[in-house]
Amino acid sequence: MERITGKYFIETPFDVENAAQVLAGEQSSGTFIAVPGETEELKARFAARVESITHLETVNSPAIPGASSKHNLYHRANIEVSWSVENFGYNLPVLISTLQGNLYELTQFTGLKLMDIELPESYSNHFRGPRFGIEGCRQLTQVYKRPLIGTIIKPSIGMTPAQTAQLVQVLAEAGIDFIKDDELLSKSANSSFNDRVDAVMKVINNHADKTGKKVMYAFNISDEIDTMLRRYEYVINAGGTCAMLSLNSVGLAGVKKICDQRELAIHGHRNGWGMLNRHPLLGIEFPAYQKLWRLAGVDQIHVNGIQNKFWESDDSVVRSIEACLKPLANGTTALPVVSSGQWGGQAFETYRRTNTTDLLYMAGGGIMAHPDGPGGGVVALQQAWKGAVDGLSQDQAVQRYSEFANSVKKFGSKA
């Protein structure tokens, strides 16, 4: 029977081998004491297995509170634990309960992080994954051989549908590829969902009729499932091509329900990511995280950005981009969404580190606050990426492109 393997980074004041066995037992057939019915036959079929242990360093203080060590020693290791697919079948919520459930609360651990997941081929075949992914999003926007350039409606909340549509008009005329609602906005007192869709799609459809270019707008449909389904249909009927979900807020089952409709590209926003990942020895790493959402069917997923405004390192961002671009067994990929304090200056380092243009490159303030207005901001980003791909340095791009030069004056001189 096929198995799923969880790869963990752990810290424990106990014997590492024993701690790993406790994790395997707690998350499958065992509990804190032997119970009637836990037969050898049952364990052989359903018990988790510790597949490997790689000892790392020993430290003198715990990463997080847990059982104390008499010798003030805390042992770190990478461990791999596997489960038979028979334990949960193709049930994503129960899979999560297995991989990320009570194991975080075991006193045996003063640190535990799910680093990656190995999935059997049948999982990628059962879960169809993203309906659109990279190639589908390119087809919808007719953008090839460069990143999709996108932005977020700012201010995040407070604009009326008419004001939002007016801004969309400016951005569309400037050549933007993608626009999204902020995650803080779905329906507000002065911007009902339906009114905003009507106003925005009127602009987008008119622009497409005139130019042949249809801007992708990700409307934030996050809500209860029935409401999300109604909003999803409303976007389709208005001629939209994309919907946004706040992944951690909606949850795997809700996200999968929406993705299973398979008519709109799904933009997955990972707001709340810091509470899942920021501690180095608690939570989940992005390579594991993004696989779960890709199984659910998300087409685009946020990965932060190079030289971002948040805490995440450039190395982590690069690993996240690479994870999205690595196909699952069924060949599907997800479009990495680069965001967080981005402007054209980071394009050069982003391209150098990743060597890919398969990105949705998002800039909020980097477009909206451009000295030449939002239109100049869009052009400057396009210029920056052309310069990066063509092998120009930032200084050379400044000499060649006036809008990009103005963004350097505004946002800084270092990429």
The 8 nearest C-alpha neighbors of each residue, nearest first, counted from 0:
[[1, 83, 2, 84, 85, 44, 82, 119],
 [2, 0, 84, 83, 119, 3, 85, 121],
 [3, 1, 83, 82, 84, 81, 4, 119],
 [2, 4, 118, 82, 81, 117, 119, 83],
 [5, 3, 81, 117, 80, 116, 79, 82],
 [4, 6, 116, 80, 79, 81, 115, 7],
 [5, 7, 79, 115, 114, 78, 113, 116],
 [8, 6, 113, 78, 114, 112, 77, 9],
 [7, 9, 77, 112, 111, 76, 78, 113],
 [10, 8, 111, 110, 76, 75, 7, 77],
 [9, 11, 75, 110, 74, 109, 108, 73],
 [10, 12, 108, 74, 73, 13, 109, 107],
 [11, 13, 73, 68, 72, 74, 67, 14],
 [14, 12, 11, 15, 18, 107, 17, 74],
 [13, 15, 17, 16, 18, 12, 11, 74],
 [14, 16, 18, 17, 13, 19, 11, 74],
 [17, 15, 19, 18, 14, 20, 52, 13],
 [16, 18, 20, 14, 19, 15, 21, 13],
 [19, 17, 21, 15, 20, 16, 107, 14],
 [18, 20, 22, 16, 21, 17, 15, 23],
 [19, 21, 23, 17, 22, 18, 24, 16],
 [22, 20, 18, 24, 19, 23, 25, 17],
 [23, 21, 19, 25, 20, 24, 102, 26],
 [22, 24, 47, 20, 26, 21, 25, 48],
 [23, 25, 29, 21, 27, 26, 22, 28],
 [24, 26, 22, 30, 29, 23, 27, 21],
 [25, 27, 23, 24, 97, 22, 102, 28],
 [26, 28, 46, 24, 25, 47, 29, 23],
 [27, 29, 46, 24, 45, 42, 25, 26],
 [30, 28, 24, 25, 27, 31, 33, 26],
 [29, 31, 25, 32, 24, 33, 28, 34],
 [30, 32, 29, 33, 25, 21, 24, 34],
 [33, 31, 30, 34, 29, 35, 24, 25],
 [32, 34, 30, 35, 37, 31, 29, 36],
 [33, 35, 37, 36, 32, 30, 29, 38],
 [36, 34, 37, 33, 38, 32, 29, 39],
 [35, 37, 38, 34, 41, 33, 39, 40],
 [38, 36, 35, 34, 41, 42, 39, 33],
 [39, 37, 41, 40, 36, 42, 35, 43],
 [38, 40, 42, 41, 43, 37, 44, 36],
 [39, 41, 43, 38, 42, 44, 37, 45],
 [42, 40, 38, 44, 39, 43, 45, 37],
 [43, 41, 46, 39, 45, 44, 40, 38],
 [42, 44, 40, 41, 39, 45, 46, 38],
 [43, 45, 42, 41, 46, 40, 83, 85],
 [44, 46, 42, 43, 41, 86, 28, 83],
 [47, 45, 42, 28, 27, 43, 44, 48],
 [46, 48, 82, 23, 81, 27, 45, 24],
 [49, 47, 81, 80, 50, 23, 46, 82],
 [48, 50, 80, 51, 79, 81, 20, 23],
 [49, 51, 79, 80, 48, 81, 52, 78],
 [52, 50, 79, 78, 49, 53, 80, 77],
 [51, 53, 78, 77, 54, 79, 76, 50],
 [54, 52, 77, 76, 78, 55, 51, 75],
 [53, 55, 76, 52, 75, 77, 56, 74],
 [54, 56, 76, 75, 53, 57, 77, 74],
 [55, 57, 75, 74, 58, 54, 76, 73],
 [58, 56, 74, 73, 75, 72, 55, 59],
 [59, 57, 73, 72, 60, 74, 56, 61],
 [58, 60, 72, 71, 73, 61, 57, 70],
 [59, 61, 58, 71, 62, 73, 72, 63],
 [62, 60, 63, 109, 73, 64, 59, 58],
 [61, 63, 110, 109, 280, 60, 64, 10],
 [64, 62, 109, 61, 110, 65, 280, 281],
 [65, 63, 109, 61, 62, 66, 67, 110],
 [64, 66, 109, 106, 108, 67, 63, 107],
 [67, 65, 106, 107, 68, 12, 109, 64],
 [68, 66, 65, 12, 69, 71, 61, 64],
 [67, 69, 71, 12, 70, 72, 66, 73],
 [70, 68, 71, 67, 72, 12, 66, 13],
 [69, 71, 68, 72, 59, 12, 67, 73],
 [72, 70, 68, 59, 69, 60, 73, 67],
 [73, 71, 59, 70, 58, 68, 12, 57],
 [74, 72, 12, 58, 11, 57, 59, 10],
 [73, 75, 57, 11, 10, 12, 56, 72],
 [74, 76, 10, 55, 9, 56, 57, 54],
 [77, 75, 54, 55, 53, 9, 8, 78],
 [76, 78, 8, 53, 7, 52, 9, 54],
 [77, 79, 52, 7, 51, 6, 76, 53],
 [80, 78, 6, 51, 50, 5, 49, 7],
 [79, 81, 49, 5, 50, 48, 4, 78],
 [82, 80, 4, 48, 3, 47, 2, 5],
 [83, 81, 47, 2, 3, 84, 4, 48],
 [82, 84, 2, 85, 86, 1, 0, 3],
 [83, 85, 88, 86, 2, 1, 87, 82],
 [86, 84, 83, 88, 87, 45, 0, 1],
 [87, 85, 84, 83, 88, 45, 82, 27],
 [88, 86, 85, 90, 84, 93, 94, 89],
 [87, 89, 84, 85, 90, 86, 94, 91],
 [88, 90, 91, 87, 122, 125, 84, 94],
 [89, 91, 93, 88, 92, 87, 94, 95],
 [90, 92, 94, 93, 95, 89, 251, 252],
 [93, 91, 95, 94, 90, 96, 251, 252],
 [94, 92, 96, 95, 91, 90, 87, 97],
 [93, 95, 91, 97, 92, 96, 87, 90],
 [96, 94, 98, 92, 97, 93, 99, 91],
 [97, 95, 100, 93, 99, 94, 98, 92],
 [96, 98, 94, 95, 100, 26, 99, 93],
 [97, 99, 95, 96, 100, 94, 5, 26],
 [100, 98, 96, 95, 97, 102, 101, 103],
 [99, 101, 96, 102, 97, 98, 103, 95],
 [102, 100, 103, 104, 105, 99, 26, 25],
 [101, 103, 104, 105, 100, 22, 99, 26],
 [104, 102, 101, 105, 111, 100, 99, 108],
 [105, 103, 101, 102, 106, 108, 100, 107],
 [104, 106, 107, 102, 103, 108, 101, 22],
 [107, 105, 65, 66, 108, 104, 109, 103],
 [108, 106, 105, 11, 18, 66, 13, 109],
 [107, 109, 11, 110, 106, 10, 105, 65],
 [108, 110, 65, 63, 10, 11, 61, 64],
 [111, 109, 10, 280, 9, 108, 62, 281],
 [110, 112, 9, 281, 280, 8, 10, 103],
 [111, 113, 281, 282, 8, 283, 280, 7],
 [114, 112, 7, 283, 6, 115, 284, 282],
 [113, 115, 284, 7, 6, 287, 112, 283],
 [116, 114, 287, 6, 286, 113, 5, 117],
 [117, 115, 5, 287, 4, 6, 118, 3],
 [116, 118, 4, 3, 5, 119, 115, 6],
 [117, 119, 3, 116, 122, 120, 4, 2],
 [120, 118, 121, 122, 1, 3, 2, 117],
 [119, 121, 122, 123, 328, 124, 118, 329],
 [120, 122, 124, 119, 123, 125, 118, 1],
 [123, 121, 125, 124, 120, 119, 126, 118],
 [122, 124, 126, 120, 329, 121, 125, 328],
 [123, 125, 121, 122, 126, 329, 127, 120],
 [126, 124, 122, 123, 121, 127, 89, 120],
 [127, 125, 123, 128, 294, 124, 122, 295],
 [126, 128, 125, 124, 123, 129, 294, 296],
 [127, 129, 296, 294, 293, 126, 295, 130],
 [130, 128, 296, 298, 297, 132, 131, 293],
 [129, 131, 261, 132, 128, 296, 298, 264],
 [132, 130, 135, 129, 136, 298, 264, 133],
 [133, 131, 298, 333, 129, 135, 332, 334],
 [132, 134, 334, 136, 135, 333, 137, 131],
 [135, 133, 137, 136, 132, 138, 131, 334],
 [134, 136, 131, 138, 137, 132, 133, 139],
 [137, 135, 139, 133, 138, 134, 131, 132],
 [136, 138, 134, 142, 140, 135, 141, 139],
 [137, 139, 141, 135, 136, 140, 134, 142],
 [138, 140, 136, 137, 141, 135, 240, 215],
 [139, 141, 137, 142, 138, 136, 213, 215],
 [142, 140, 138, 137, 139, 143, 212, 136],
 [143, 141, 137, 140, 147, 145, 138, 144],
 [142, 144, 145, 137, 141, 146, 147, 138],
 [145, 143, 356, 142, 146, 357, 147, 137],
 [146, 144, 356, 143, 147, 142, 357, 384],
 [147, 145, 356, 358, 359, 357, 148, 360],
 [146, 148, 359, 176, 360, 358, 149, 142],
 [149, 147, 360, 176, 359, 146, 175, 361],
 [150, 148, 177, 361, 178, 176, 360, 175],
 [149, 151, 362, 178, 361, 363, 177, 179],
 [152, 150, 179, 363, 178, 180, 181, 153],
 [151, 153, 180, 155, 181, 154, 179, 150],
 [154, 152, 155, 151, 363, 156, 367, 181],
 [153, 155, 156, 152, 157, 158, 181, 151],
 [156, 154, 153, 181, 152, 183, 184, 157],
 [155, 157, 154, 184, 158, 183, 153, 181],
 [156, 158, 159, 154, 155, 189, 190, 187],
 [159, 157, 162, 156, 163, 160, 154, 190],
 [158, 160, 162, 190, 161, 189, 163, 157],
 [161, 159, 195, 163, 162, 190, 198, 164],
 [162, 160, 164, 159, 163, 165, 198, 195],
 [163, 161, 165, 159, 164, 160, 158, 166],
 [164, 162, 160, 166, 165, 161, 158, 159],
 [163, 165, 199, 167, 161, 166, 162, 198],
 [164, 166, 162, 168, 163, 167, 161, 169],
 [167, 165, 169, 163, 168, 164, 170, 162],
 [166, 168, 164, 170, 165, 169, 171, 163],
 [169, 167, 165, 171, 166, 170, 202, 172],
 [168, 170, 166, 172, 167, 171, 173, 374],
 [171, 169, 173, 167, 172, 168, 175, 374],
 [170, 172, 168, 174, 175, 173, 169, 167],
 [171, 173, 169, 174, 170, 168, 374, 175],
 [174, 172, 374, 170, 171, 175, 169, 377],
 [173, 175, 171, 172, 176, 170, 377, 378],
 [176, 174, 171, 170, 177, 173, 148, 377],
 [177, 175, 214, 148, 149, 147, 215, 140],
 [176, 178, 149, 215, 214, 216, 175, 148],
 [179, 177, 216, 150, 149, 151, 217, 215],
 [180, 178, 217, 151, 216, 218, 181, 152],
 [179, 181, 218, 152, 219, 151, 217, 182],
 [180, 182, 183, 155, 184, 151, 152, 179],
 [181, 183, 184, 180, 219, 245, 185, 268],
 [184, 182, 181, 155, 156, 185, 180, 219],
 [185, 183, 182, 181, 156, 186, 180, 187],
 [184, 186, 219, 220, 192, 187, 183, 221],
 [187, 185, 191, 192, 184, 190, 188, 189],
 [188, 186, 190, 189, 191, 185, 184, 157],
 [187, 189, 190, 191, 186, 157, 159, 156],
 [190, 188, 187, 159, 191, 157, 158, 160],
 [191, 189, 187, 159, 160, 188, 186, 195],
 [190, 192, 186, 194, 193, 187, 195, 189],
 [191, 193, 186, 195, 194, 196, 185, 190],
 [192, 194, 196, 195, 191, 197, 233, 230],
 [195, 193, 197, 191, 196, 192, 198, 160],
 [194, 196, 160, 198, 192, 197, 193, 199],
 [195, 197, 193, 199, 194, 198, 200, 192],
 [198, 196, 194, 195, 200, 199, 201, 193],
 [199, 197, 195, 201, 196, 164, 200, 160],
 [198, 200, 164, 196, 202, 201, 197, 195],
 [199, 201, 203, 202, 197, 198, 204, 196],
 [202, 200, 204, 198, 199, 203, 205, 197],
 [201, 203, 205, 200, 199, 204, 206, 168],
 [204, 202, 200, 206, 205, 201, 207, 214],
 [203, 205, 207, 201, 206, 202, 200, 208],
 [206, 204, 208, 202, 207, 203, 201, 209],
 [205, 207, 203, 209, 204, 208, 210, 202],
 [208, 206, 211, 213, 212, 204, 210, 209],
 [209, 207, 205, 206, 211, 210, 204, 212],
 [210, 208, 206, 207, 211, 205, 212, 204],
 [211, 209, 207, 212, 208, 206, 213, 205],
 [210, 212, 207, 208, 209, 213, 206, 141],
 [213, 211, 207, 210, 214, 206, 140, 141],
 [214, 212, 207, 140, 215, 203, 211, 204],
 [213, 215, 176, 177, 203, 216, 212, 140],
 [214, 216, 177, 240, 176, 178, 213, 241],
 [215, 217, 178, 179, 177, 241, 218, 214],
 [218, 216, 179, 242, 241, 243, 180, 219],
 [217, 219, 242, 243, 180, 220, 216, 179],
 [220, 218, 243, 185, 221, 180, 242, 244],
 [219, 221, 227, 218, 230, 243, 185, 244],
 [222, 220, 244, 219, 245, 227, 249, 185],
 [223, 221, 227, 226, 220, 224, 249, 225],
 [222, 224, 226, 225, 227, 221, 249, 253],
 [223, 225, 227, 226, 253, 228, 222, 256],
 [226, 224, 228, 227, 223, 229, 222, 230],
 [225, 227, 229, 228, 224, 223, 222, 230],
 [228, 226, 224, 230, 220, 229, 225, 222],
 [227, 229, 231, 225, 226, 230, 224, 232],
 [230, 228, 226, 232, 231, 227, 233, 225],
 [231, 229, 233, 227, 232, 228, 220, 226],
 [230, 232, 228, 234, 229, 233, 227, 235],
 [233, 231, 235, 229, 230, 234, 236, 228],
 [232, 234, 230, 236, 231, 235, 237, 229],
 [233, 235, 239, 237, 231, 232, 236, 230],
 [236, 234, 232, 238, 239, 237, 233, 231],
 [235, 237, 233, 238, 234, 232, 239, 231],
 [238, 236, 234, 235, 239, 233, 200, 197],
 [237, 239, 235, 236, 234, 240, 200, 204],
 [240, 238, 234, 235, 237, 241, 200, 216],
 [239, 241, 263, 215, 264, 238, 235, 216],
 [242, 240, 264, 217, 263, 265, 216, 239],
 [243, 241, 217, 218, 265, 219, 266, 220],
 [244, 242, 219, 266, 217, 218, 265, 267],
 [243, 245, 221, 267, 246, 219, 268, 220],
 [246, 244, 268, 248, 247, 249, 269, 221],
 [245, 247, 249, 248, 244, 269, 250, 268],
 [246, 248, 250, 249, 245, 269, 271, 270],
 [247, 249, 245, 246, 250, 221, 271, 270],
 [248, 250, 246, 253, 247, 245, 254, 221],
 [251, 249, 247, 253, 248, 252, 246, 254],
 [250, 252, 254, 253, 255, 92, 295, 249],
 [253, 251, 255, 254, 250, 256, 92, 91],
 [254, 252, 256, 255, 250, 251, 249, 224],
 [255, 253, 251, 257, 256, 252, 250, 258],
 [254, 256, 295, 258, 252, 257, 253, 259],
 [257, 255, 253, 259, 254, 258, 252, 260],
 [256, 258, 254, 255, 259, 260, 253, 228],
 [259, 257, 255, 296, 260, 256, 261, 254],
 [258, 260, 261, 256, 257, 255, 296, 295],
 [259, 261, 258, 257, 262, 256, 263, 255],
 [262, 260, 259, 258, 130, 263, 264, 257],
 [261, 263, 260, 264, 235, 240, 130, 258],
 [264, 262, 241, 240, 261, 265, 242, 235],
 [263, 265, 241, 298, 131, 240, 242, 266],
 [266, 264, 298, 242, 297, 243, 241, 263],
 [265, 267, 243, 299, 242, 298, 300, 244],
 [266, 268, 300, 244, 299, 246, 243, 297],
 [269, 267, 245, 270, 301, 246, 244, 300],
 [268, 270, 272, 246, 301, 271, 245, 247],
 [271, 269, 272, 268, 245, 247, 246, 182],
 [270, 272, 273, 274, 269, 247, 275, 248],
 [271, 273, 275, 270, 274, 269, 276, 277],
 [274, 272, 277, 276, 275, 271, 270, 278],
 [273, 275, 272, 276, 271, 277, 282, 278],
 [276, 274, 282, 272, 273, 283, 277, 271],
 [277, 275, 273, 282, 283, 278, 274, 284],
 [276, 278, 273, 274, 279, 275, 272, 311],
 [277, 279, 281, 280, 276, 282, 275, 274],
 [280, 278, 281, 277, 276, 112, 282, 62],
 [281, 279, 110, 111, 112, 278, 62, 282],
 [280, 282, 112, 111, 278, 110, 279, 276],
 [283, 281, 112, 275, 276, 113, 111, 280],
 [282, 284, 113, 112, 276, 114, 275, 288],
 [285, 283, 114, 286, 287, 113, 276, 288],
 [284, 286, 288, 287, 289, 319, 283, 114],
 [287, 285, 322, 115, 288, 289, 284, 319],
 [288, 286, 115, 116, 285, 290, 289, 284],
 [289, 287, 285, 290, 286, 291, 284, 283],
 [288, 290, 292, 291, 286, 287, 285, 293],
 [291, 289, 293, 287, 292, 288, 294, 286],
 [290, 292, 294, 289, 293, 288, 295, 287],
 [293, 291, 295, 289, 294, 290, 297, 296],
 [292, 294, 296, 290, 297, 295, 128, 291],
 [293, 295, 128, 291, 292, 296, 126, 290],
 [294, 296, 255, 292, 293, 128, 297, 291],
 [295, 297, 129, 128, 293, 258, 294, 255],
 [296, 298, 293, 129, 265, 292, 299, 267],
 [299, 297, 132, 129, 333, 265, 131, 264],
 [300, 298, 334, 266, 333, 267, 297, 335],
 [301, 299, 267, 335, 336, 268, 266, 334],
 [300, 302, 336, 268, 303, 335, 269, 337],
 [301, 303, 337, 336, 319, 335, 316, 320],
 [304, 302, 338, 337, 339, 301, 316, 307],
 [305, 303, 337, 338, 307, 339, 316, 306],
 [304, 306, 313, 307, 349, 345, 316, 303],
 [307, 305, 304, 313, 308, 345, 312, 341],
 [308, 306, 304, 340, 339, 305, 309, 341],
 [307, 309, 340, 339, 306, 310, 341, 304],
 [310, 308, 307, 311, 339, 340, 303, 306],
 [311, 309, 312, 308, 307, 277, 273, 306],
 [310, 312, 309, 315, 313, 316, 307, 303],
 [313, 311, 315, 314, 316, 310, 306, 305],
 [312, 314, 316, 305, 315, 317, 306, 311],
 [315, 313, 317, 312, 316, 318, 311, 305],
 [314, 316, 318, 312, 313, 317, 319, 311],
 [317, 315, 319, 313, 318, 314, 304, 302],
 [316, 318, 314, 320, 319, 315, 313, 321],
 [319, 317, 321, 315, 316, 320, 322, 314],
 [318, 320, 316, 322, 317, 321, 302, 285],
 [321, 319, 317, 323, 322, 318, 335, 316],
 [320, 322, 318, 324, 319, 323, 317, 325],
 [321, 323, 319, 325, 320, 324, 286, 318],
 [324, 322, 333, 320, 321, 325, 332, 335],
 [323, 325, 321, 322, 332, 326, 333, 320],
 [324, 326, 322, 323, 321, 332, 327, 331],
 [327, 325, 330, 332, 331, 324, 328, 329],
 [326, 328, 330, 329, 331, 123, 325, 332],
 [327, 329, 330, 123, 120, 326, 124, 331],
 [328, 330, 327, 123, 331, 124, 326, 127],
 [331, 329, 326, 327, 328, 332, 325, 123],
 [332, 330, 326, 327, 329, 128, 129, 132],
 [331, 333, 326, 324, 132, 323, 325, 133],
 [334, 332, 132, 298, 323, 299, 133, 335],
 [333, 335, 299, 133, 132, 358, 298, 336],
 [336, 334, 358, 300, 320, 299, 301, 302],
 [337, 335, 301, 359, 300, 302, 358, 360],
 [336, 338, 360, 304, 303, 302, 361, 359],
 [337, 339, 361, 303, 304, 341, 362, 336],
 [340, 338, 307, 341, 308, 303, 304, 309],
 [339, 341, 308, 307, 338, 342, 362, 365],
 [342, 340, 362, 339, 338, 365, 345, 307],
 [341, 343, 365, 344, 362, 345, 380, 340],
 [344, 342, 380, 383, 346, 345, 379, 341],
 [343, 345, 414, 346, 342, 347, 413, 383],
 [346, 344, 414, 347, 343, 348, 349, 342],
 [345, 347, 349, 343, 344, 348, 384, 350],
 [348, 346, 387, 350, 349, 345, 351, 414],
 [347, 349, 351, 350, 345, 346, 352, 414],
 [350, 348, 346, 352, 347, 351, 345, 353],
 [349, 351, 354, 353, 347, 348, 352, 346],
 [350, 352, 348, 349, 354, 353, 347, 387],
 [353, 351, 349, 350, 348, 354, 317, 347],
 [352, 354, 350, 355, 351, 349, 317, 321],
 [355, 353, 350, 351, 352, 356, 349, 388],
 [356, 354, 353, 357, 350, 358, 146, 349],
 [355, 357, 146, 145, 358, 144, 354, 350],
 [358, 356, 355, 146, 334, 133, 145, 359],
 [359, 357, 146, 335, 356, 360, 334, 336],
 [358, 360, 147, 336, 146, 148, 337, 335],
 [359, 361, 337, 148, 358, 149, 147, 336],
 [362, 360, 149, 338, 150, 337, 148, 359],
 [361, 363, 150, 365, 341, 366, 342, 364],
 [364, 362, 150, 151, 365, 366, 367, 361],
 [363, 365, 367, 368, 366, 362, 340, 369],
 [366, 364, 342, 362, 363, 368, 367, 341],
 [367, 365, 376, 373, 364, 369, 363, 368],
 [366, 368, 373, 364, 369, 365, 363, 372],
 [369, 367, 364, 366, 365, 370, 372, 373],
 [368, 370, 376, 372, 371, 366, 367, 406],
 [371, 369, 372, 368, 405, 406, 409, 375],
 [372, 370, 375, 369, 373, 374, 376, 402],
 [371, 373, 369, 375, 374, 370, 367, 376],
 [374, 372, 367, 376, 366, 375, 369, 377],
 [375, 373, 173, 376, 377, 372, 170, 378],
 [374, 376, 371, 378, 372, 373, 377, 402],
 [375, 377, 366, 373, 369, 379, 374, 378],
 [378, 376, 380, 374, 379, 375, 366, 175],
 [377, 379, 381, 375, 380, 376, 382, 374],
 [380, 378, 403, 402, 382, 376, 381, 377],
 [381, 379, 343, 383, 382, 377, 378, 384],
 [380, 382, 378, 384, 379, 383, 385, 377],
 [381, 383, 379, 385, 380, 384, 386, 378],
 [384, 382, 380, 386, 343, 385, 381, 379],
 [383, 385, 387, 386, 381, 382, 346, 388],
 [386, 384, 382, 388, 387, 383, 389, 381],
 [385, 387, 391, 389, 383, 384, 388, 396],
 [386, 388, 347, 384, 390, 389, 385, 391],
 [387, 389, 385, 390, 386, 384, 350, 391],
 [390, 388, 386, 387, 391, 385, 384, 392],
 [391, 389, 387, 388, 386, 392, 385, 347],
 [392, 390, 386, 387, 395, 389, 396, 393],
 [393, 391, 395, 394, 396, 390, 387, 347],
 [392, 394, 396, 395, 397, 391, 347, 414],
 [395, 393, 397, 392, 396, 398, 391, 412],
 [394, 396, 392, 398, 397, 393, 391, 399],
 [395, 397, 399, 393, 398, 394, 386, 400],
 [398, 396, 404, 394, 395, 399, 400, 403],
 [399, 397, 395, 396, 400, 394, 404, 401],
 [398, 400, 396, 397, 395, 401, 404, 403],
 [401, 399, 403, 397, 402, 396, 398, 404],
 [400, 402, 404, 403, 405, 399, 397, 398],
 [403, 401, 379, 405, 404, 400, 375, 406],
 [402, 404, 379, 406, 405, 401, 400, 397],
 [405, 403, 397, 401, 407, 402, 406, 400],
 [404, 406, 408, 402, 403, 407, 401, 409],
 [405, 407, 409, 403, 408, 404, 410, 369],
 [408, 406, 411, 404, 412, 410, 405, 409],
 [407, 409, 405, 406, 411, 410, 404, 412],
 [410, 408, 406, 407, 411, 405, 370, 369],
 [409, 411, 407, 406, 408, 412, 342, 365],
 [412, 410, 407, 413, 408, 409, 406, 344],
 [411, 413, 407, 414, 408, 410, 344, 393],
 [414, 412, 411, 344, 393, 407, 345, 410],
 [413, 344, 345, 348, 347, 412, 393, 346]]
